[in-house]
Amino acid sequence: MKANEIRELSVAELNEKLVELNKELFNLRFQHAVNQLDNPLRMKAVKKDIARVNTIIREKESADQK
């Protein structure tokens, strides 16, 4: 997911997206543990998406406080 796409979402939508990404990461970790993971690079991409969403949430919360 691109940062520009994420910035267009509201804080509530970002929180929902964060929950979805965390669930997906959990499932990927589970698949990795039982050796059923097809694409291990997907875990890295999901982690980066989680970091992007967290960063943009903090930016928006910081902008609201100013």
C-alpha positions in Angstrom: 0.0 0.0 0.0 1.3 3.4 -0.9 1.7 6.2 1.6 -0.4 8.5 -0.6 -3.3 6.1 -0.5 -3.0 5.8 3.3 -2.9 9.6 3.8 -6.3 9.9 2.2 -8.0 7.7 4.8 -9.5 9.1 8.1 -8.1 8.2 11.5 -11.0 5.8 12.1 -10.4 4.0 8.7 -6.6 3.9 9.5 -7.4 2.2 12.8 -9.5 -0.4 11.0 -6.8 -0.9 8.4 -4.3 -1.4 11.3 -6.5 -4.1 12.8 -6.7 -5.9 9.5 -3.0 -5.7 8.9 -2.2 -7.1 12.4 -4.6 -10.0 11.8 -3.0 -10.7 8.4 0.5 -10.6 10.1 -0.7 -13.1 12.7 -2.0 -15.4 10.1 1.3 -15.2 8.1 3.3 -15.9 11.2 1.1 -18.9 11.9 1.5 -20.2 8.4 5.3 -19.7 8.6 5.4 -21.7 11.9 3.7 -24.7 10.3 5.7 -24.4 7.0 2.7 -23.5 4.8 3.8 -20.0 3.9 4.0 -19.5 0.1 5.6 -16.1 0.0 7.7 -15.2 3.1 8.4 -11.7 1.7 4.7 -10.9 2.3 5.5 -10.8 6.0 8.0 -8.0 5.4 5.6 -6.0 3.3 2.8 -6.3 5.9 5.2 -5.1 8.6 6.1 -2.1 6.5 2.4 -1.3 5.9 1.8 -1.5 9.7 4.6 1.0 10.2 3.3 3.3 7.5 -0.2 3.3 9.0 1.1 3.9 12.6 3.3 6.8 11.3 0.4 8.5 9.5 -1.9 8.0 12.5 0.6 9.8 14.7 1.1 12.6 12.1 -2.7 13.2 11.9 -3.0 13.1 15.7 -0.1 15.5 16.1 -1.6 17.9 13.5 -5.0 17.8 15.3 -3.3 18.9 18.6 -1.6 21.9 17.1 
